[in-house]
Amino acid sequence: MHSGGTVTSAQFAKCRSRAERLERQRRSLRRKVAPAFLPPSGYFERATLSSFRLDGLSLAEADVTQALGGGRTSRACRTTTAQRVRNHVAILKHLERCLRRGRLISPGDVLRWYTSVAGGLSSGAIDEQAAARVGQIVSRVNSPHLRLWPAVQEVAALHVRLLEDPFVPGFNGILARLILRYHLGRCGLPPVVFDPEQDAGVLRDPKLFLPRLIELLEAGVAGSAAK
């Protein structure tokens, strides 16, 4: 396991204060706009680029743009990377539709995401133990805490745990971030996009990840309020 340790009491108090302020901002915003936070412009492309890079996959912004281009290139003629990018964006859009409609995800959804993102290059099959764990994860994200502070703590703790103890045999980080998006959405929170360079050493450290997540959520809520 990572040696970063747990959040100190001072860090905990500061994070809690910021989360409570975030809760007030969220409630105020909900009175003005629809409950769901719509992804900002360019979110699907940026989230895909970030997630792939965080998993060590070589991908440039131009690759994402080309993969998502509106040309008539058949699926058979696309590269594996291009098809994987398209599949990832499609999953993100599906997640947003689920959140808007209040649809719960199922373990089968997550397993289909894995197959779709892996694109035939997975490092192993999903065994019964892994499938059972996926079921437990899905149950948690479908029923988050109602209050924001415990909800954010749970979101952060689960994400760190999924990265530290992989639940699928390949593309684990990408799948964990897809689950993170849905988990945040179920808590009534906006999507976040990590910086592959800045955040690479943060995501597995509970002391660093919780405040970083709150920072990104604050920016997301502020961006929605400014529209």
TORKOL-4160 file (C-alpha; in steps of 0.2 Angstrom, whole numbers, padded with zeros to 4 digits, m for minus):
227
<pt num="1" X="0000" Y="0000" Z="0000"/>
<pt num="2" X="0005" Y="0018" Z="m0002"/>
<pt num="3" X="0015" Y="0025" Z="0012"/>
<pt num="4" X="0007" Y="0043" Z="0011"/>
<pt num="5" X="m0003" Y="0039" Z="0027"/>
<pt num="6" X="m0020" Y="0047" Z="0032"/>
<pt num="7" X="m0026" Y="0064" Z="0033"/>
<pt num="8" X="m0020" Y="0074" Z="0048"/>
<pt num="9" X="m0032" Y="0082" Z="0060"/>
<pt num="10" X="m0027" Y="0099" Z="0054"/>
<pt num="11" X="m0029" Y="0094" Z="0036"/>
<pt num="12" X="m0046" Y="0085" Z="0040"/>
<pt num="13" X="m0053" Y="0101" Z="0048"/>
<pt num="14" X="m0048" Y="0112" Z="0034"/>
<pt num="15" X="m0055" Y="0100" Z="0021"/>
<pt num="16" X="m0071" Y="0099" Z="0031"/>
<pt num="17" X="m0073" Y="0118" Z="0031"/>
<pt num="18" X="m0070" Y="0119" Z="0013"/>
<pt num="19" X="m0083" Y="0105" Z="0010"/>
<pt num="20" X="m0096" Y="0113" Z="0020"/>
<pt num="21" X="m0093" Y="0130" Z="0011"/>
<pt num="22" X="m0095" Y="0120" Z="m0005"/>
<pt num="23" X="m0111" Y="0112" Z="0001"/>
<pt num="24" X="m0118" Y="0130" Z="0003"/>
<pt num="25" X="m0113" Y="0135" Z="m0014"/>
<pt num="26" X="m0120" Y="0119" Z="m0021"/>
<pt num="27" X="m0137" Y="0122" Z="m0013"/>
<pt num="28" X="m0138" Y="0140" Z="m0019"/>
<pt num="29" X="m0134" Y="0135" Z="m0036"/>
<pt num="30" X="m0147" Y="0122" Z="m0036"/>
<pt num="31" X="m0160" Y="0135" Z="m0033"/>
<pt num="32" X="m0155" Y="0144" Z="m0049"/>
<pt num="33" X="m0152" Y="0130" Z="m0061"/>
<pt num="34" X="m0156" Y="0112" Z="m0064"/>
<pt num="35" X="m0149" Y="0100" Z="m0051"/>
<pt num="36" X="m0137" Y="0091" Z="m0063"/>
<pt num="37" X="m0120" Y="0099" Z="m0067"/>
<pt num="38" X="m0118" Y="0099" Z="m0086"/>
<pt num="39" X="m0100" Y="0095" Z="m0092"/>
<pt num="40" X="m0091" Y="0111" Z="m0098"/>
<pt num="41" X="m0086" Y="0113" Z="m0116"/>
<pt num="42" X="m0072" Y="0101" Z="m0121"/>
<pt num="43" X="m0074" Y="0091" Z="m0105"/>
<pt num="44" X="m0076" Y="0074" Z="m0114"/>
<pt num="45" X="m0060" Y="0077" Z="m0124"/>
<pt num="46" X="m0050" Y="0083" Z="m0110"/>
<pt num="47" X="m0056" Y="0070" Z="m0098"/>
<pt num="48" X="m0051" Y="0056" Z="m0110"/>
<pt num="49" X="m0034" Y="0064" Z="m0114"/>
<pt num="50" X="m0030" Y="0066" Z="m0095"/>
<pt num="51" X="m0036" Y="0048" Z="m0090"/>
<pt num="52" X="m0026" Y="0039" Z="m0104"/>
<pt num="53" X="m0010" Y="0049" Z="m0100"/>
<pt num="54" X="m0012" Y="0045" Z="m0081"/>
<pt num="55" X="m0013" Y="0027" Z="m0086"/>
<pt num="56" X="0004" Y="0028" Z="m0095"/>
<pt num="57" X="m0004" Y="0028" Z="m0113"/>
<pt num="58" X="0004" Y="0039" Z="m0126"/>
<pt num="59" X="m0009" Y="0051" Z="m0132"/>
<pt num="60" X="m0008" Y="0068" Z="m0139"/>
<pt num="61" X="m0022" Y="0081" Z="m0140"/>
<pt num="62" X="m0021" Y="0079" Z="m0159"/>
<pt num="63" X="m0024" Y="0061" Z="m0158"/>
<pt num="64" X="m0040" Y="0064" Z="m0148"/>
<pt num="65" X="m0046" Y="0077" Z="m0161"/>
<pt num="66" X="m0043" Y="0065" Z="m0175"/>
<pt num="67" X="m0051" Y="0050" Z="m0167"/>
<pt num="68" X="m0067" Y="0060" Z="m0164"/>
<pt num="69" X="m0067" Y="0068" Z="m0181"/>
<pt num="70" X="m0083" Y="0067" Z="m0191"/>
<pt num="71" X="m0075" Y="0059" Z="m0206"/>
<pt num="72" X="m0082" Y="0043" Z="m0214"/>
<pt num="73" X="m0067" Y="0032" Z="m0208"/>
<pt num="74" X="m0074" Y="0014" Z="m0205"/>
<pt num="75" X="m0071" Y="0006" Z="m0189"/>
<pt num="76" X="m0061" Y="m0007" Z="m0197"/>
<pt num="77" X="m0049" Y="0006" Z="m0203"/>
<pt num="78" X="m0047" Y="0015" Z="m0186"/>
<pt num="79" X="m0032" Y="0012" Z="m0175"/>
<pt num="80" X="m0034" Y="0003" Z="m0159"/>
<pt num="81" X="m0030" Y="0019" Z="m0150"/>
<pt num="82" X="m0043" Y="0029" Z="m0160"/>
<pt num="83" X="m0057" Y="0017" Z="m0157"/>
<pt num="84" X="m0052" Y="0016" Z="m0138"/>
<pt num="85" X="m0053" Y="0035" Z="m0137"/>
<pt num="86" X="m0070" Y="0035" Z="m0146"/>
<pt num="87" X="m0077" Y="0021" Z="m0134"/>
<pt num="88" X="m0071" Y="0031" Z="m0119"/>
<pt num="89" X="m0080" Y="0047" Z="m0124"/>
<pt num="90" X="m0095" Y="0037" Z="m0128"/>
<pt num="91" X="m0095" Y="0030" Z="m0110"/>
<pt num="92" X="m0093" Y="0047" Z="m0103"/>
<pt num="93" X="m0108" Y="0053" Z="m0112"/>
<pt num="94" X="m0118" Y="0038" Z="m0107"/>
<pt num="95" X="m0113" Y="0042" Z="m0089"/>
<pt num="96" X="m0120" Y="0060" Z="m0090"/>
<pt num="97" X="m0136" Y="0053" Z="m0098"/>
<pt num="98" X="m0138" Y="0041" Z="m0083"/>
<pt num="99" X="m0135" Y="0055" Z="m0071"/>
<pt num="100" X="m0148" Y="0067" Z="m0079"/>
<pt num="101" X="m0161" Y="0053" Z="m0079"/>
<pt num="102" X="m0157" Y="0046" Z="m0062"/>
<pt num="103" X="m0152" Y="0029" Z="m0069"/>
<pt num="104" X="m0142" Y="0018" Z="m0058"/>
<pt num="105" X="m0127" Y="0009" Z="m0066"/>
<pt num="106" X="m0125" Y="m0010" Z="m0065"/>
<pt num="107" X="m0110" Y="m0021" Z="m0063"/>
<pt num="108" X="m0114" Y="m0026" Z="m0081"/>
<pt num="109" X="m0111" Y="m0008" Z="m0086"/>
<pt num="110" X="m0094" Y="m0007" Z="m0078"/>
<pt num="111" X="m0089" Y="m0024" Z="m0086"/>
<pt num="112" X="m0094" Y="m0017" Z="m0103"/>
<pt num="113" X="m0084" Y="m0002" Z="m0100"/>
<pt num="114" X="m0069" Y="m0013" Z="m0097"/>
<pt num="115" X="m0071" Y="m0023" Z="m0113"/>
<pt num="116" X="m0074" Y="m0007" Z="m0123"/>
<pt num="117" X="m0059" Y="0003" Z="m0116"/>
<pt num="118" X="m0048" Y="m0013" Z="m0117"/>
<pt num="119" X="m0052" Y="m0015" Z="m0136"/>
<pt num="120" X="m0045" Y="m0032" Z="m0136"/>
<pt num="121" X="m0029" Y="m0028" Z="m0127"/>
<pt num="122" X="m0033" Y="m0032" Z="m0109"/>
<pt num="123" X="m0021" Y="m0041" Z="m0098"/>
<pt num="124" X="m0033" Y="m0054" Z="m0092"/>
<pt num="125" X="m0051" Y="m0059" Z="m0090"/>
<pt num="126" X="m0063" Y="m0054" Z="m0076"/>
<pt num="127" X="m0064" Y="m0069" Z="m0064"/>
<pt num="128" X="m0078" Y="m0072" Z="m0052"/>
<pt num="129" X="m0069" Y="m0063" Z="m0038"/>
<pt num="130" X="m0066" Y="m0047" Z="m0048"/>
<pt num="131" X="m0084" Y="m0048" Z="m0054"/>
<pt num="132" X="m0090" Y="m0049" Z="m0036"/>
<pt num="133" X="m0080" Y="m0034" Z="m0031"/>
<pt num="134" X="m0087" Y="m0024" Z="m0046"/>
<pt num="135" X="m0104" Y="m0028" Z="m0039"/>
<pt num="136" X="m0099" Y="m0021" Z="m0022"/>
<pt num="137" X="m0091" Y="m0005" Z="m0029"/>
<pt num="138" X="m0107" Y="m0002" Z="m0040"/>
<pt num="139" X="m0118" Y="m0004" Z="m0024"/>
<pt num="140" X="m0108" Y="0009" Z="m0015"/>
<pt num="141" X="m0108" Y="0022" Z="m0029"/>
<pt num="142" X="m0126" Y="0020" Z="m0032"/>
<pt num="143" X="m0131" Y="0024" Z="m0014"/>
<pt num="144" X="m0119" Y="0038" Z="m0008"/>
<pt num="145" X="m0120" Y="0048" Z="0008"/>
<pt num="146" X="m0133" Y="0062" Z="0007"/>
<pt num="147" X="m0123" Y="0075" Z="0016"/>
<pt num="148" X="m0108" Y="0082" Z="0006"/>
<pt num="149" X="m0094" Y="0081" Z="0018"/>
<pt num="150" X="m0095" Y="0062" Z="0022"/>
<pt num="151" X="m0100" Y="0059" Z="0003"/>
<pt num="152" X="m0084" Y="0068" Z="m0003"/>
<pt num="153" X="m0073" Y="0058" Z="0010"/>
<pt num="154" X="m0081" Y="0042" Z="0004"/>
<pt num="155" X="m0078" Y="0046" Z="m0015"/>
<pt num="156" X="m0060" Y="0051" Z="m0011"/>
<pt num="157" X="m0057" Y="0035" Z="m0001"/>
<pt num="158" X="m0064" Y="0023" Z="m0013"/>
<pt num="159" X="m0055" Y="0031" Z="m0028"/>
<pt num="160" X="m0038" Y="0029" Z="m0019"/>
<pt num="161" X="m0042" Y="0011" Z="m0014"/>
<pt num="162" X="m0047" Y="0007" Z="m0032"/>
<pt num="163" X="m0030" Y="0013" Z="m0038"/>
<pt num="164" X="m0020" Y="0005" Z="m0024"/>
<pt num="165" X="m0029" Y="m0012" Z="m0026"/>
<pt num="166" X="m0034" Y="m0014" Z="m0044"/>
<pt num="167" X="m0051" Y="m0021" Z="m0047"/>
<pt num="168" X="m0049" Y="m0026" Z="m0066"/>
<pt num="169" X="m0033" Y="m0034" Z="m0074"/>
<pt num="170" X="m0030" Y="m0019" Z="m0086"/>
<pt num="171" X="m0034" Y="m0001" Z="m0088"/>
<pt num="172" X="m0038" Y="0000" Z="m0070"/>
<pt num="173" X="m0035" Y="0019" Z="m0068"/>
<pt num="174" X="m0046" Y="0023" Z="m0083"/>
<pt num="175" X="m0060" Y="0012" Z="m0076"/>
<pt num="176" X="m0058" Y="0020" Z="m0058"/>
<pt num="177" X="m0060" Y="0037" Z="m0065"/>
<pt num="178" X="m0075" Y="0033" Z="m0075"/>
<pt num="179" X="m0083" Y="0026" Z="m0058"/>
<pt num="180" X="m0077" Y="0042" Z="m0050"/>
<pt num="181" X="m0086" Y="0053" Z="m0062"/>
<pt num="182" X="m0102" Y="0043" Z="m0059"/>
<pt num="183" X="m0099" Y="0043" Z="m0040"/>
<pt num="184" X="m0097" Y="0062" Z="m0040"/>
<pt num="185" X="m0113" Y="0064" Z="m0051"/>
<pt num="186" X="m0123" Y="0054" Z="m0039"/>
<pt num="187" X="m0118" Y="0066" Z="m0025"/>
<pt num="188" X="m0124" Y="0081" Z="m0035"/>
<pt num="189" X="m0106" Y="0086" Z="m0039"/>
<pt num="190" X="m0098" Y="0092" Z="m0056"/>
<pt num="191" X="m0085" Y="0082" Z="m0066"/>
<pt num="192" X="m0067" Y="0084" Z="m0062"/>
<pt num="193" X="m0052" Y="0082" Z="m0074"/>
<pt num="194" X="m0035" Y="0079" Z="m0067"/>
<pt num="195" X="m0018" Y="0086" Z="m0073"/>
<pt num="196" X="m0008" Y="0071" Z="m0079"/>
<pt num="197" X="0008" Y="0080" Z="m0073"/>
<pt num="198" X="0003" Y="0088" Z="m0058"/>
<pt num="199" X="m0009" Y="0075" Z="m0051"/>
<pt num="200" X="0001" Y="0059" Z="m0055"/>
<pt num="201" X="0008" Y="0058" Z="m0038"/>
<pt num="202" X="m0007" Y="0064" Z="m0029"/>
<pt num="203" X="m0021" Y="0051" Z="m0034"/>
<pt num="204" X="m0014" Y="0037" Z="m0023"/>
<pt num="205" X="m0010" Y="0048" Z="m0007"/>
<pt num="206" X="m0025" Y="0050" Z="0004"/>
<pt num="207" X="m0017" Y="0066" Z="0012"/>
<pt num="208" X="m0015" Y="0074" Z="m0005"/>
<pt num="209" X="m0030" Y="0068" Z="m0014"/>
<pt num="210" X="m0044" Y="0073" Z="m0003"/>
<pt num="211" X="m0039" Y="0092" Z="m0003"/>
<pt num="212" X="m0035" Y="0091" Z="m0022"/>
<pt num="213" X="m0052" Y="0083" Z="m0026"/>
<pt num="214" X="m0061" Y="0097" Z="m0016"/>
<pt num="215" X="m0050" Y="0110" Z="m0025"/>
<pt num="216" X="m0056" Y="0104" Z="m0042"/>
<pt num="217" X="m0074" Y="0102" Z="m0036"/>
<pt num="218" X="m0074" Y="0120" Z="m0030"/>
<pt num="219" X="m0068" Y="0126" Z="m0047"/>
<pt num="220" X="m0081" Y="0116" Z="m0055"/>
<pt num="221" X="m0095" Y="0123" Z="m0044"/>
<pt num="222" X="m0088" Y="0141" Z="m0047"/>
<pt num="223" X="m0088" Y="0138" Z="m0065"/>
<pt num="224" X="m0106" Y="0133" Z="m0066"/>
<pt num="225" X="m0111" Y="0148" Z="m0055"/>
<pt num="226" X="m0102" Y="0160" Z="m0067"/>
<pt num="227" X="m0113" Y="0154" Z="m0082"/>
